[in-house]
Amino acid sequence: MIPVKYNIRNLRVRWMTTLMTVIGTGMVVWAMVLTFGLTEGLEHALRISGHPLELIVLRKGANDETSSTLTQQQALQLAALDGIARDDAGKVLCANEFVTILTKPRRNNGGTTNLIVRGVQDVSRELRPDFRIVQGRDIKPGVNEAITSENMARRFENLGLGEKLEINKVDFQIVGYFEAGGSSAESEVWTDVRDIAGARRSDEGISSVTLRATDAKTLDALQKLIETDDQFKLKAVTETKYFEDQMSAAIAIKFVGFFIAFFLTFGAMFAAANTMFAAVASRAREIGTLRAIGFRRASILISFLFESILLCLMGGLLGCLATLPFNGLSTGTANWATFSEITFAFRFGPKVILQGMLMAAAMGLVGGLFPAIRAVRMNIVTALREQ
């Protein structure tokens, strides 16, 4: 086998070509990993929003909470079902919530977009165990107060602490910021369920009922009962399934990302191939010498492929490192299930970085294959005569 130091020396000698190839490959990998990190962040926000033992109960035929209406009588009957978990005080973990969509302006003249306002009860917080107030305080029922996340306050007007959000000519004062473990709840404005129902002039004031079962077996039994019993005949869907169905935006971003990545990768492979073809042409005498002193064609093929892959892996590493400043950076996109804005953060975990490095290795392998084949097919005598 040809020593690895031979390849490293050649990369060092041709440092300008090496540098340009590394930078070019790095830019391609940077763009791809950035897209993958965007998709991963959105999927993460929706994935962690669902609790495996919780059901969301909607009107039959409703696709989401914004198109659902339940009666007070139905909510009372649901809360009385056996199998619903209770908190330490013995209160059932079952919350009536009212969800509505507002069209509000973004900050910095960013146009208008939809945001979700959720009317909640005290128990709603227990159904989201990662919920916590990080600035200001929680709302007081009956006085038209609201809370939201810091990300939403940065993106929308009238969501700063002390500012007032107008809903049907009723002002709701923002009194605090909350976090919910990075889930989709951080893309919402929360207020008391009765306050928002009053402002929206909704007689029933319930969009959905969220409840937590005691165990998985009970969850299945409750879901079947709610959907088939003549007393209810409502739609009951697990929270995890509900939020999985809202991943259409993530799928669209992923599709576009892979489409762009394909063409970028194709171009990078040509760049790597050109680099290696140039290397073969300039090192014809070296290749002839290697053959003359006894190195087999397979060894030379592997050596050139290794050099090409190493070159692209260095570019891949550079591209992955360049994405780190974006890790945790908040952004937003449209949730096509609810036609509202959802905020999330870029996530560059091991899976995303591994994808980037594998793409870089693939560039090196494909880009270096044909130059390597050309190298091993060179006639020894002809190669030694090259200047």
C-alpha positions as CSV (number, residue, x, y, z in Angstrom):
1,M,0.0,0.0,0.0
2,I,1.1,3.6,-0.7
3,P,1.8,5.4,2.6
4,V,-0.8,8.0,3.7
5,K,2.0,10.6,4.1
6,Y,2.4,10.5,0.4
7,N,-1.1,11.8,-0.1
8,I,-0.8,14.4,2.6
9,R,2.5,15.7,1.1
10,N,0.8,16.1,-2.3
11,L,-2.1,18.0,-0.8
12,R,0.4,20.3,1.0
13,V,2.5,20.8,-2.2
14,R,-0.6,21.8,-4.2
15,W,-1.8,23.9,-1.4
16,M,-3.6,26.5,-3.5
17,T,-5.7,23.9,-5.4
18,T,-6.3,22.1,-2.1
19,L,-7.5,25.3,-0.4
20,M,-9.9,26.2,-3.2
21,T,-11.4,22.7,-3.3
22,V,-11.8,22.6,0.5
23,I,-13.5,26.0,0.5
24,G,-15.8,25.0,-2.4
25,T,-16.8,21.7,-0.8
26,G,-17.2,23.5,2.5
27,M,-19.6,26.0,1.1
28,V,-21.7,23.2,-0.4
29,V,-21.8,21.2,2.8
30,W,-22.6,24.4,4.8
31,A,-25.6,25.1,2.6
32,M,-26.8,21.5,2.9
33,V,-26.3,21.2,6.7
34,L,-28.0,24.5,7.2
35,T,-31.1,23.2,5.4
36,F,-31.0,19.9,7.3
37,G,-30.7,21.8,10.6
38,L,-33.7,24.0,9.7
39,T,-35.8,20.9,9.0
40,E,-34.5,19.1,12.1
41,G,-35.4,22.1,14.3
42,L,-39.0,22.3,12.9
43,E,-39.5,18.6,13.3
44,H,-38.1,18.7,16.8
45,A,-40.5,21.5,17.8
46,L,-43.5,19.5,16.6
47,R,-42.2,16.1,17.8
48,I,-41.7,17.1,21.4
49,S,-45.1,18.9,21.6
50,G,-47.0,15.6,22.0
51,H,-47.3,13.6,25.2
52,P,-47.6,9.8,24.6
53,L,-50.5,9.5,27.1
54,E,-52.5,12.5,26.1
55,L,-55.5,12.8,23.8
56,I,-56.8,15.8,22.0
57,V,-60.6,15.7,21.6
58,L,-62.1,17.6,18.7
59,R,-65.4,17.9,16.9
60,K,-66.1,15.1,14.5
61,G,-64.6,15.9,11.1
62,A,-62.3,18.7,12.4
63,N,-58.8,18.7,11.2
64,D,-57.3,20.8,14.0
65,E,-58.3,22.9,17.0
66,T,-58.9,26.0,15.0
67,S,-61.8,24.3,13.1
68,S,-63.3,22.6,16.1
69,T,-66.1,23.5,18.6
70,L,-67.2,21.5,21.6
71,T,-70.1,22.2,24.0
72,Q,-69.7,22.8,27.7
73,Q,-71.9,19.6,28.3
74,Q,-69.5,17.5,26.2
75,A,-66.5,18.9,28.1
76,L,-68.1,18.0,31.5
77,Q,-68.9,14.5,30.3
78,L,-65.3,14.0,29.1
79,A,-63.8,15.2,32.4
80,A,-66.0,12.6,34.2
81,L,-64.6,9.6,32.4
82,D,-62.8,6.9,34.3
83,G,-59.1,6.4,33.4
84,I,-58.1,10.1,33.3
85,A,-54.9,10.7,35.3
86,R,-55.0,13.1,38.4
87,D,-52.4,15.5,39.8
88,D,-51.0,15.3,43.4
89,A,-54.1,17.3,44.6
90,G,-56.5,14.8,43.1
91,K,-57.6,17.1,40.2
92,V,-58.2,15.4,36.9
93,L,-55.7,16.2,34.2
94,C,-58.3,17.4,31.7
95,A,-58.3,20.9,30.2
96,N,-60.8,22.8,28.2
97,E,-59.0,25.1,25.7
98,F,-60.2,27.7,23.2
99,V,-58.0,28.3,20.1
100,T,-58.3,31.2,17.7
101,I,-56.2,32.8,15.0
102,L,-55.4,36.5,14.6
103,T,-53.7,38.3,11.8
104,K,-51.1,40.6,13.3
105,P,-48.1,42.6,12.0
106,R,-44.5,41.4,12.3
107,R,-41.9,43.7,13.7
108,N,-39.6,45.8,11.5
109,N,-42.2,46.1,8.7
110,G,-42.2,42.4,8.1
111,G,-45.8,42.4,6.9
112,T,-48.6,40.5,8.6
113,T,-49.1,36.8,9.4
114,N,-51.3,34.7,11.5
115,L,-50.6,33.8,15.2
116,I,-52.4,31.5,17.5
117,V,-54.1,32.6,20.7
118,R,-54.9,29.8,23.1
119,G,-57.3,30.1,26.0
120,V,-56.1,27.9,28.8
121,Q,-57.1,26.7,32.3
122,D,-54.7,26.2,35.3
123,V,-54.5,22.5,34.5
124,S,-53.3,23.3,31.0
125,R,-49.8,24.0,32.4
126,E,-49.6,20.6,34.1
127,L,-50.4,18.9,30.7
128,R,-47.2,20.6,29.4
129,P,-44.6,19.7,32.1
130,D,-41.9,21.8,30.5
131,F,-43.9,25.0,30.9
132,R,-42.4,27.7,33.1
133,I,-42.5,31.5,33.3
134,V,-39.0,33.0,32.5
135,Q,-39.8,36.7,32.8
136,G,-42.7,38.7,34.3
137,R,-45.5,36.6,35.8
138,D,-48.4,34.3,34.9
139,I,-51.8,35.6,33.9
140,K,-54.7,36.3,36.3
141,P,-58.1,35.1,35.1
142,G,-60.8,37.6,34.4
143,V,-58.6,40.7,33.8
144,N,-57.6,40.1,30.1
145,E,-54.0,39.3,30.6
146,A,-51.8,37.2,28.3
147,I,-48.4,35.6,28.1
148,T,-46.2,34.4,25.2
149,S,-42.6,33.4,24.4
150,E,-39.7,35.7,24.0
151,N,-39.3,34.4,20.4
152,M,-42.8,35.5,19.5
153,A,-42.3,38.9,21.2
154,R,-39.3,39.5,19.0
155,R,-41.2,38.5,15.9
156,F,-44.6,40.2,16.4
157,E,-45.6,43.8,17.3
158,N,-47.6,44.3,20.5
159,L,-46.2,41.2,22.3
160,G,-43.6,42.9,24.4
161,L,-43.9,43.0,28.2
162,G,-46.5,45.7,29.1
163,E,-47.8,46.0,25.6
164,K,-51.4,45.3,24.6
165,L,-52.7,42.9,22.1
166,E,-56.1,43.8,20.6
167,I,-58.6,41.0,20.1
168,N,-62.0,42.1,18.8
169,K,-61.4,45.6,20.3
170,V,-60.5,44.1,23.7
171,D,-57.0,44.8,24.9
172,F,-55.0,41.9,26.4
173,Q,-51.9,43.1,28.3
174,I,-48.8,41.0,28.0
175,V,-47.6,40.3,31.6
176,G,-45.0,37.5,31.1
177,Y,-42.8,35.3,28.9
178,F,-42.9,31.5,29.1
179,E,-40.9,28.6,27.8
180,A,-42.3,25.1,27.0
181,G,-39.2,23.1,26.3
182,G,-38.9,24.3,22.7
183,S,-42.3,22.8,21.7
184,S,-44.9,24.4,19.4
185,A,-46.6,26.0,22.5
186,E,-43.8,28.6,22.3
187,S,-45.4,29.8,19.0
188,E,-48.6,30.8,20.8
189,V,-50.1,33.5,23.0
190,W,-51.8,32.2,26.1
191,T,-54.7,33.8,28.0
192,D,-57.5,32.7,30.2
193,V,-60.0,30.5,28.4
194,R,-63.0,32.5,29.6
195,D,-61.4,35.9,28.7
196,I,-60.6,34.9,25.1
197,A,-64.0,33.3,24.7
198,G,-65.7,36.5,25.9
199,A,-63.6,38.6,23.6
200,R,-64.4,36.4,20.6
201,R,-68.1,36.3,21.7
202,S,-68.1,32.5,21.6
203,D,-71.1,31.0,23.5
204,E,-69.5,27.7,24.2
205,G,-65.9,28.8,24.3
206,I,-64.2,25.4,23.8
207,S,-62.2,24.3,20.8
208,S,-60.8,21.1,22.3
209,V,-60.4,19.1,25.4
210,T,-56.9,17.7,26.2
211,L,-56.7,14.9,28.7
212,R,-54.1,12.5,30.0
213,A,-54.7,8.8,30.5
214,T,-53.3,6.8,33.4
215,D,-51.5,4.3,31.0
216,A,-51.3,3.3,27.4
217,K,-54.0,0.6,27.7
218,T,-56.4,3.1,29.2
219,L,-55.5,5.6,26.5
220,D,-56.6,3.2,23.8
221,A,-59.8,2.4,25.6
222,L,-60.6,6.1,26.1
223,Q,-59.9,6.9,22.5
224,K,-62.3,4.1,21.3
225,L,-65.0,5.2,23.8
226,I,-64.9,8.9,22.8
227,E,-65.0,8.1,19.1
228,T,-67.7,5.3,19.1
229,D,-70.0,5.8,22.1
230,D,-73.3,7.5,21.2
231,Q,-72.8,9.9,24.1
232,F,-69.8,11.5,22.4
233,K,-69.0,10.4,18.8
234,L,-66.2,12.9,18.7
235,K,-62.7,12.8,17.2
236,A,-60.0,11.7,19.6
237,V,-56.4,11.7,18.5
238,T,-53.2,11.2,20.4
239,E,-51.1,14.3,20.8
240,T,-48.1,12.7,19.1
241,K,-50.3,11.8,16.1
242,Y,-51.9,15.3,16.1
243,F,-48.5,17.1,15.8
244,E,-47.1,14.5,13.4
245,D,-49.9,15.5,11.0
246,Q,-48.8,19.1,11.2
247,M,-45.3,18.3,9.8
248,S,-46.2,19.2,6.2
249,A,-44.0,22.4,6.4
250,A,-41.1,20.3,7.5
251,I,-41.6,17.8,4.7
252,A,-41.8,20.7,2.2
253,I,-38.5,22.2,3.5
254,K,-36.8,18.8,3.5
255,F,-37.9,18.2,-0.1
256,V,-36.6,21.6,-1.3
257,G,-33.5,21.1,0.7
258,F,-32.7,17.7,-0.8
259,F,-33.5,19.1,-4.3
260,I,-31.0,21.9,-3.8
261,A,-28.5,19.6,-2.1
262,F,-28.6,17.3,-5.1
263,F,-27.5,20.0,-7.6
264,L,-25.0,21.5,-5.2
265,T,-23.5,18.0,-4.6
266,F,-23.4,17.3,-8.3
267,G,-21.5,20.5,-8.9
268,A,-19.1,19.8,-6.0
269,M,-18.4,16.4,-7.5
270,F,-17.4,18.0,-10.7
271,A,-15.1,20.3,-8.8
272,A,-13.5,17.4,-7.0
273,A,-13.1,15.5,-10.3
274,N,-11.5,18.4,-12.0
275,T,-9.0,18.8,-9.1
276,M,-8.1,15.1,-9.2
277,F,-7.9,15.0,-13.0
278,A,-5.4,17.9,-12.7
279,A,-3.5,16.0,-10.1
280,V,-3.3,12.9,-12.3
281,A,-2.1,15.0,-15.3
282,S,0.6,16.8,-13.2
283,R,1.8,13.7,-11.5
284,A,2.0,11.3,-14.5
285,R,5.7,10.7,-13.9
286,E,5.1,10.0,-10.2
287,I,2.4,7.5,-11.2
288,G,4.7,5.8,-13.7
289,T,7.4,5.7,-11.0
290,L,5.1,4.1,-8.5
291,R,4.1,1.4,-11.1
292,A,7.7,0.9,-12.0
293,I,8.9,0.2,-8.5
294,G,6.2,-2.3,-7.9
295,F,3.1,-0.7,-6.5
296,R,0.0,-2.5,-7.9
297,R,-2.8,-0.7,-9.7
298,A,-5.2,-1.4,-6.8
299,S,-2.9,0.4,-4.4
300,I,-2.7,3.5,-6.7
301,L,-6.5,3.5,-7.2
302,I,-7.1,3.4,-3.4
303,S,-4.5,6.1,-2.9
304,F,-6.1,8.5,-5.3
305,L,-9.6,7.8,-3.9
306,F,-8.3,8.3,-0.4
307,E,-6.8,11.6,-1.4
308,S,-10.0,12.8,-3.0
309,I,-12.2,11.7,0.0
310,L,-9.7,13.3,2.4
311,L,-9.9,16.6,0.5
312,C,-13.7,16.6,0.5
313,L,-13.9,15.6,4.2
314,M,-11.7,18.6,5.1
315,G,-14.2,20.7,3.2
316,G,-17.1,18.9,4.9
317,L,-15.6,19.6,8.4
318,L,-15.1,23.2,7.5
319,G,-18.8,23.5,6.3
320,C,-20.1,21.8,9.5
321,L,-18.1,24.1,11.7
322,A,-19.4,27.1,9.8
323,T,-23.0,26.2,10.8
324,L,-22.3,26.1,14.5
325,P,-23.0,29.9,15.0
326,F,-26.5,29.2,13.7
327,N,-27.2,26.4,16.3
328,G,-30.1,27.4,18.5
329,L,-30.9,30.5,16.4
330,S,-34.6,31.1,16.4
331,T,-36.6,31.4,13.2
332,G,-40.1,30.7,12.0
333,T,-42.2,29.4,9.1
334,A,-45.8,28.8,8.2
335,N,-47.6,25.8,9.8
336,W,-49.7,24.8,6.8
337,A,-52.1,22.8,9.0
338,T,-53.2,25.8,11.0
339,F,-52.1,28.6,8.6
340,S,-50.3,30.3,11.5
341,E,-46.6,31.0,12.3
342,I,-44.6,28.5,14.2
343,T,-41.3,29.4,15.7
344,F,-38.4,27.0,16.2
345,A,-34.6,26.9,16.5
346,F,-31.9,25.5,14.1
347,R,-30.7,22.2,15.4
348,F,-27.3,20.7,14.3
349,G,-27.2,17.5,16.2
350,P,-25.0,14.4,15.5
351,K,-27.5,13.2,12.9
352,V,-27.3,16.4,10.9
353,I,-23.5,16.7,11.1
354,L,-23.2,13.0,10.1
355,Q,-25.4,13.6,7.1
356,G,-23.1,16.5,6.0
357,M,-19.9,14.5,6.4
358,L,-21.4,11.5,4.5
359,M,-22.3,13.9,1.7
360,A,-18.8,15.2,1.7
361,A,-17.3,11.7,1.6
362,A,-19.7,10.8,-1.3
363,M,-18.5,13.9,-3.2
364,G,-14.9,12.8,-2.8
365,L,-15.6,9.2,-3.7
366,V,-17.6,9.9,-6.9
367,G,-15.4,12.9,-7.8
368,G,-12.2,11.0,-7.4
369,L,-13.3,7.7,-9.0
370,F,-12.8,8.5,-12.7
371,P,-9.5,10.3,-12.2
372,A,-8.2,7.4,-10.1
373,I,-9.2,4.9,-12.8
374,R,-7.4,7.1,-15.4
375,A,-4.3,7.0,-13.2
376,V,-4.1,3.3,-12.9
377,R,-4.7,2.8,-16.7
378,M,-1.7,4.9,-17.6
379,N,1.1,3.1,-19.5
380,I,4.2,3.0,-17.4
381,V,6.6,3.9,-20.2
382,T,4.4,6.8,-21.4
383,A,3.9,8.1,-17.9
384,L,7.7,8.1,-17.2
385,R,8.3,10.2,-20.4
386,E,5.9,12.9,-19.2
387,Q,7.6,16.2,-18.2
